[in-house]
Amino acid sequence: NWFRDKLNFSFTEIVTNRGWGLPTVHLEVDFVAPSRFDETLSATLIVRSLGTTSVNLEILLRGKDDRDRARGKVVLVLIDRAVPRAIPWPSELRERILAFRVTE
């Protein structure tokens, strides 16, 4: 949803139209509190770093009580599926991704 709704670059565009892929190459998640059935969680996504071909994201899920439920880290790599190999982010997409970068 982040790619489609916030970056205006849907998975249909990435995979079907351009023949690229966006595999997950690293994933870690800590489940820090239980959630209940039918509970709606909010998600916050932060870009920690953007490399030539990869992006390092943090995702936080919270309940309506503002308590953290899950904290995750994920690294995605943009690839050309025909080769397959990593490819650089297009400049237009790179700028959109950088708008979500947070450094501490």
N, C-alpha and C positions, 0 to 999 in steps of 0.2 A: 504493500500500500504506500509506503514511503516513496518508492521510486515513481509510482503512478501519480499519487496525489500531491506530493511536495516537490518532486524533481521534474515533473512533467515528462517522464521518460519511462513508459510502461514496460512490463516484461514482454508484452506483445511486440513492442518496438525492438527491444533488446534481442529477444530470441527469434521471433518469426521474421521480422522485417530485416534485421541486420545480420542474423546468423551468429550472434554472440551467445555467451553464457555468463552466468554470475554464480559460480559454485562457492559454497562455504568451505573454507580451508582450515578454519579453526573455530571452535565453539566451546564456551564454558558458561554454565548457569548455576547460580546458587539460589535455591528456593528457601527464603528466609522466614516465611510465615505462611500458614495455610490459607487457601481460598475456599469459598463455599460454592456449591452448585448454584447456578444462575446469578452469581455475583459478577458485576461488570468491573473490569479493571481498566485503568488508564495506562497508556504506554508513553514513555518519553524516550526519544532516540537522540544520541549525541555522537557526532563524529569526533573521534579522538585523534586520528591521523589519516592522511590521504597520501598514498604513495603513487608511483607512476602507474601501477596496474592494480593496486589493492586499496581497500578502505577498511579501517579498524573502527568498529562501532560499539557503543555501549547502549544497552536497552534496559530500562527500568519499568517494571510493572507495579502499580500501586492500587490499593483498594480505595473505596469511597471514604474510608476512615483515614486516608493519607498515609497508611502504613505500607512499607515495601512488602511485596509478595515474592518477587523474583528479580534478580539482577543478572544480566547476561553480557557477555562480550562475544563478538563475532567478527571474523575477518572474511571479507568477500574479495574475489579476484575476478576481474573482467577478462574473458577469454574469447578468442576466435574459435568457434566449435569446429570449423573445417580443418584446422591445422593439427590438433588443438594446442594452443599456447596462449600465454598471457599477452594482452595488448594494452596500450596506454589508454587512459580515460580520454574521451573527446573533450576538447577545451570547454565547450558549452556546458557539458555535464559536470566537468570538474569544478567550474565556478559555482554551480548550483549546490554541489555537495559541500564545498567549502563554507557556504552560508550556515551550515549546521555544525561547524567545527567549534569545539570548546577546548581551551587549553587551561591547565591549572598549574 
